[in-house]
Amino acid sequence: MAESKKRKKDGKEASDDTEITSWTDGIPLSPRWWAPLFITLMVVGLVWLMVYYITSGTYPIPAIGLWNLVVGLVIMLVGFLMTLRWR
């Protein structure tokens, strides 16, 4: 059986870990309150929708009717969008 060809090395190997830089260098970390806030927003939005469905539209704000769904979904969407910026 034929032996496979070996690749040539160009001699450019990293001799130390300090030569390899991470792609995250220079990106600032999120504040400490960022993660608890987006988790809270997603939970509050979910609870808003659950309260609306369980009470058949009587709560949380009876005057706006079906717009309660929009309010709950927007709160959850803001929390989700915050997860995309979390570092």
PyRosetta script that sets phi, psi and omega in degrees:
from pyrosetta import init, pose_from_sequence

init()
pose = pose_from_sequence("MAESKKRKKDGKEASDDTEITSWTDGIPLSPRWWAPLFITLMVVGLVWLMVYYITSGTYPIPAIGLWNLVVGLVIMLVGFLMTLRWR")
pose.set_psi(1, 139.1)
pose.set_omega(1, -177.1)
pose.set_phi(2, -73.5)
pose.set_psi(2, 143.8)
pose.set_omega(2, 178.7)
pose.set_phi(3, -88.6)
pose.set_psi(3, 137.5)
pose.set_omega(3, -178.4)
pose.set_phi(4, -71.3)
pose.set_psi(4, 151.5)
pose.set_omega(4, -179.7)
pose.set_phi(5, -71.8)
pose.set_psi(5, 143.6)
pose.set_omega(5, 177.5)
pose.set_phi(6, -93.2)
pose.set_psi(6, 143.7)
pose.set_omega(6, -179.7)
pose.set_phi(7, -79.1)
pose.set_psi(7, 145.9)
pose.set_omega(7, 177.8)
pose.set_phi(8, -82.5)
pose.set_psi(8, 141.6)
pose.set_omega(8, 176.5)
pose.set_phi(9, -97.4)
pose.set_psi(9, 140.0)
pose.set_omega(9, -179.0)
pose.set_phi(10, -89.6)
pose.set_psi(10, 0.6)
pose.set_omega(10, 175.3)
pose.set_phi(11, 82.5)
pose.set_psi(11, 7.6)
pose.set_omega(11, -179.7)
pose.set_phi(12, -101.8)
pose.set_psi(12, 76.4)
pose.set_omega(12, 178.2)
pose.set_phi(13, -108.1)
pose.set_psi(13, 145.9)
pose.set_omega(13, 177.9)
pose.set_phi(14, -73.8)
pose.set_psi(14, 121.1)
pose.set_omega(14, -177.7)
pose.set_phi(15, -88.2)
pose.set_psi(15, -16.8)
pose.set_omega(15, -176.8)
pose.set_phi(16, -144.7)
pose.set_psi(16, 152.1)
pose.set_omega(16, 179.9)
pose.set_phi(17, -67.7)
pose.set_psi(17, -20.5)
pose.set_omega(17, -178.2)
pose.set_phi(18, -72.2)
pose.set_psi(18, -17.2)
pose.set_omega(18, 179.3)
pose.set_phi(19, -77.7)
pose.set_psi(19, -22.5)
pose.set_omega(19, -178.6)
pose.set_phi(20, -91.4)
pose.set_psi(20, 119.6)
pose.set_omega(20, 179.5)
pose.set_phi(21, -103.3)
pose.set_psi(21, 147.9)
pose.set_omega(21, -179.5)
pose.set_phi(22, -85.1)
pose.set_psi(22, 151.0)
pose.set_omega(22, 179.0)
pose.set_phi(23, -72.2)
pose.set_psi(23, -13.8)
pose.set_omega(23, 179.9)
pose.set_phi(24, -89.0)
pose.set_psi(24, -2.1)
pose.set_omega(24, 178.0)
pose.set_phi(25, -63.6)
pose.set_psi(25, 133.3)
pose.set_omega(25, 179.0)
pose.set_phi(26, 92.5)
pose.set_psi(26, -11.4)
pose.set_omega(26, 177.8)
pose.set_phi(27, -89.2)
pose.set_psi(27, 120.1)
pose.set_omega(27, -178.2)
pose.set_phi(28, -69.7)
pose.set_psi(28, 147.2)
pose.set_omega(28, 177.8)
pose.set_phi(29, -77.7)
pose.set_psi(29, 156.0)
pose.set_omega(29, 178.0)
pose.set_phi(30, -72.3)
pose.set_psi(30, 154.3)
pose.set_omega(30, 175.7)
pose.set_phi(31, -63.8)
pose.set_psi(31, 161.6)
pose.set_omega(31, -176.6)
pose.set_phi(32, -64.4)
pose.set_psi(32, -26.2)
pose.set_omega(32, -177.4)
pose.set_phi(33, -83.5)
pose.set_psi(33, -7.5)
pose.set_omega(33, -173.9)
pose.set_phi(34, -63.5)
pose.set_psi(34, -53.0)
pose.set_omega(34, -177.2)
pose.set_phi(35, -64.8)
pose.set_psi(35, -46.0)
pose.set_omega(35, 177.3)
pose.set_phi(36, -61.5)
pose.set_psi(36, -32.8)
pose.set_omega(36, -179.9)
pose.set_phi(37, -68.2)
pose.set_psi(37, -46.1)
pose.set_omega(37, -177.9)
pose.set_phi(38, -70.7)
pose.set_psi(38, -31.6)
pose.set_omega(38, 175.1)
pose.set_phi(39, -66.4)
pose.set_psi(39, -42.3)
pose.set_omega(39, 178.4)
pose.set_phi(40, -62.5)
pose.set_psi(40, -42.3)
pose.set_omega(40, 179.5)
pose.set_phi(41, -63.0)
pose.set_psi(41, -42.2)
pose.set_omega(41, 179.8)
pose.set_phi(42, -66.2)
pose.set_psi(42, -38.2)
pose.set_omega(42, 179.1)
pose.set_phi(43, -70.0)
pose.set_psi(43, -42.0)
pose.set_omega(43, 179.1)
pose.set_phi(44, -62.7)
pose.set_psi(44, -41.4)
pose.set_omega(44, 176.9)
pose.set_phi(45, -62.1)
pose.set_psi(45, -42.0)
pose.set_omega(45, 177.9)
pose.set_phi(46, -64.8)
pose.set_psi(46, -43.8)
pose.set_omega(46, 178.5)
pose.set_phi(47, -64.0)
pose.set_psi(47, -38.1)
pose.set_omega(47, 177.5)
pose.set_phi(48, -57.6)
pose.set_psi(48, -47.7)
pose.set_omega(48, -180.0)
pose.set_phi(49, -66.6)
pose.set_psi(49, -39.7)
pose.set_omega(49, 180.0)
pose.set_phi(50, -64.0)
pose.set_psi(50, -43.0)
pose.set_omega(50, 179.1)
pose.set_phi(51, -62.9)
pose.set_psi(51, -40.6)
pose.set_omega(51, 179.2)
pose.set_phi(52, -61.6)
pose.set_psi(52, -45.6)
pose.set_omega(52, -178.4)
pose.set_phi(53, -71.1)
pose.set_psi(53, -40.7)
pose.set_omega(53, -177.3)
pose.set_phi(54, -66.6)
pose.set_psi(54, -38.5)
pose.set_omega(54, -178.0)
pose.set_phi(55, -90.6)
pose.set_psi(55, 7.8)
pose.set_omega(55, 179.2)
pose.set_phi(56, 56.0)
pose.set_psi(56, 38.9)
pose.set_omega(56, 175.4)
pose.set_phi(57, 88.4)
pose.set_psi(57, 1.8)
pose.set_omega(57, 179.5)
pose.set_phi(58, -72.5)
pose.set_psi(58, -38.5)
pose.set_omega(58, 178.9)
pose.set_phi(59, -124.5)
pose.set_psi(59, 165.7)
pose.set_omega(59, -0.4)
pose.set_phi(60, -76.5)
pose.set_psi(60, -36.8)
pose.set_omega(60, 177.2)
pose.set_phi(61, -128.0)
pose.set_psi(61, 102.4)
pose.set_omega(61, -174.5)
pose.set_phi(62, -67.1)
pose.set_psi(62, -26.0)
pose.set_omega(62, -174.6)
pose.set_phi(63, -70.9)
pose.set_psi(63, -24.0)
pose.set_omega(63, -175.4)
pose.set_phi(64, -96.2)
pose.set_psi(64, -5.9)
pose.set_omega(64, 173.0)
pose.set_phi(65, 60.2)
pose.set_psi(65, -123.8)
pose.set_omega(65, -177.0)
pose.set_phi(66, -67.6)
pose.set_psi(66, -15.7)
pose.set_omega(66, 177.8)
pose.set_phi(67, -65.4)
pose.set_psi(67, -14.8)
pose.set_omega(67, 173.3)
pose.set_phi(68, -59.6)
pose.set_psi(68, -34.1)
pose.set_omega(68, 177.0)
pose.set_phi(69, -64.3)
pose.set_psi(69, -42.3)
pose.set_omega(69, 179.9)
pose.set_phi(70, -65.0)
pose.set_psi(70, -43.1)
pose.set_omega(70, 179.9)
pose.set_phi(71, -60.5)
pose.set_psi(71, -48.0)
pose.set_omega(71, 179.8)
pose.set_phi(72, -62.1)
pose.set_psi(72, -43.4)
pose.set_omega(72, 180.0)
pose.set_phi(73, -67.7)
pose.set_psi(73, -36.5)
pose.set_omega(73, 178.2)
pose.set_phi(74, -66.6)
pose.set_psi(74, -41.0)
pose.set_omega(74, 177.9)
pose.set_phi(75, -61.2)
pose.set_psi(75, -44.1)
pose.set_omega(75, 178.2)
pose.set_phi(76, -66.2)
pose.set_psi(76, -37.7)
pose.set_omega(76, 179.7)
pose.set_phi(77, -65.1)
pose.set_psi(77, -40.5)
pose.set_omega(77, 177.2)
pose.set_phi(78, -62.2)
pose.set_psi(78, -42.5)
pose.set_omega(78, 177.0)
pose.set_phi(79, -62.6)
pose.set_psi(79, -41.1)
pose.set_omega(79, 179.3)
pose.set_phi(80, -66.7)
pose.set_psi(80, -42.2)
pose.set_omega(80, 178.8)
pose.set_phi(81, -64.0)
pose.set_psi(81, -30.1)
pose.set_omega(81, 176.5)
pose.set_phi(82, -67.4)
pose.set_psi(82, -29.7)
pose.set_omega(82, 178.9)
pose.set_phi(83, -65.3)
pose.set_psi(83, -28.0)
pose.set_omega(83, -179.2)
pose.set_phi(84, -71.9)
pose.set_psi(84, -22.3)
pose.set_omega(84, -179.4)
pose.set_phi(85, -99.2)
pose.set_psi(85, 3.5)
pose.set_omega(85, -175.7)
pose.set_phi(86, -77.3)
pose.set_psi(86, 130.4)
pose.set_omega(86, 178.0)
pose.set_phi(87, -119.4)
pose.dump_pdb("model.pdb")
